[in-house]
Amino acid sequence: MPENLSRRFVFGTLAAAPLAGSQLTRAGDQYLNPRKVLLWESTRKEFREALEGGALKAMIVPAGSTEQHNEHLAMIHDTASVTLVAQQAALLVYPQVMVATPVSVGISPHWMDRKGTLSLRRETFLAVVFEICESLKTHGVTRILILNGHGGNAKPLAEAAPEFRSKLGINVQARNYWDAYTPEIIKKYMESNKAPAHAAEFETSFAMAAFPERIHWEGVDYAKAKARLNIKEPGSAKDDELFHQEAKLAATWKGEAMIRIAVEWVAERLREMIAQG
């Protein structure tokens, strides 16, 4: 990510996912409206000309969730975070990559005892992702990176990717954006030594850097709320309280660093896919 790209430009472009702002941002040696890498913000003319003209080489399909993120983070966090990483990575590889509409509900049965969580069955979720990829293939897209931002989606997507490739006959890869983080990176930036965890230091730092309006500490009293949470599994209840405490370790600079690393890593994966032909 260019050093002269301000945080206001970088993280202001997706302040209300899946909607994008109208500010200009840097892509290579030029400035452009960041909507240009978002399929849902593009016209059919723009997409058709990018694809048929040969400029567009690959698509990203972001996969997230709508689920509880402890007492202080918005439930859209996973979808917003993975879409932001996808958009910023696409800008680094512009005009070769665009981002498809994110899948905003994932596989979250493990959180269903926390109110507000939405969850899809594995087969339903995979069918939705597959049919999005199938739609893109129908239009002529031959390289698709399914970029995941929710833990519950990770294993199903990894297991399904070979089948997707076989059925569609195109290059389909599935990766998590946090695959970018080595143990050394996590140790360097996370005092808790955990990433991604769940609504703890890492995800709260991400939100502080990218969309602080999705953090709501006002009125949060975990001790008072604890008796009303009714978390069924004792180990999960213990983790829930621990993550609440570790969220207090979050800092904007940590989020900025981790986002930059993820964006650059995803951009490199896209370049590799494009180079594969």
Secondary structure, DSSP 4 states (H G I P E B T S, - for coil): --TT--HHHHHHTTTBTTB-----EEETTEEE-GGGGBGGGS-HHHHHHHHHTT---EEEEEE-----BTTTB-TTHHHHHHHHHHHHHHHHTTTSEEEPPPB-----GGGTTSTT-----HHHHHHHHHHHHHHHHHHT--EEEEEE--HHHHHHHHHHHHHHHHHH-SEEEEEEGGGG--HHHHHHH-TT--SS-SSSHHHHHHHHHH-GGGB--TT--HHHHHHHH--SSHHHHHHHHHHHHHGGG--HHHHHHHHHHHHHHHHHHHHHHHHT-
